Amino acid sequence: MAAPQRIVSLTPSGTEMLCALGLEHRLVGISPTCDYPPTILSLPRLTLEDVRLRTLQPDLILTPSLETLSASDGTEVLALQPLFLQDIWDDIHRVGAATGQQRQAATLLEGLLARMNALVAETIMLHEPPRVAVLVGVAPLQLAGYWLPDLIQLAGGTAGISRPGEPPVTVTWAQLQAYAPEVLVLSPAGLASAPSPMTLRSLQRLPGWETVPAVRQAQVYAIDAASAFYRPGPRVVNTLELLAGLLHPDLFGDHLPSDGAGYRHLTA
């Protein structure tokens, strides 16, 4: 079967995978939330229901869910719905296979896994990984799920209440206090940048906020929600390296951008 030449990606992570595989020139449409790399921003923005989807005559569509389209016109549909970190690697392989870029996918994965393994070779030796809480929701309080607990552990931390492969878990303030996180990361879903001052103030008003170890030790950070934690594509290794830098600046401080791009150090 000939490799697809007209591809529509309705998922930002799929778009990033395609571009990392050198297939940007085959993209004819993207989702409303695709924002990276900058060179794809002028492409038509579509949804599954958009009437323009058929007029573009794609031969491959990447979707973010198990929704299906009629394949009577020969269009292939590939759903990307990762739960674990391993699923992200599998999706890169699947996109490579679906586009005839198996060798490029293998090369991409080799590089990503080499970076990950180089970091893990050091974090695995840590005897007392800090307790980490990544808040992806404030009202109610929600801790990160899916592949984020995997990243926290690989970065040299303990995810505690969160479980790999499971949706974000809702917790009470008392439960979070009892967990006593030593590093607290704020990254509410749906925000294209770091949490607003209002989000931080709502947390600061909680009883006993100042007694949380992460607050006492000035280890509270805000990370870009859209591009960092909710983008299960090639840049997930960037997120791993950023987390490692925040958790262990003495070991991985070189992974932190000097200008603070992508994260902010918050004060109590």
PyMOL commands that set and color helices and strands:
alter all, ss='L'
color gray80, all
select helices_A, chain A and resi 12-20+24-26+38-40+52-55+85-98+102-123+148-154+173-179+197-204+209-211+213-216+225-229+236-247+249-255
alter helices_A, ss='H'
color red, helices_A
select strands_A, chain A and resi 7-9+27-30+60-63+76-79+132-138+141-143+169-170+183-186+220-223+263-266
alter strands_A, ss='S'
color yellow, strands_A
deselect
rebuild
show_as cartoon
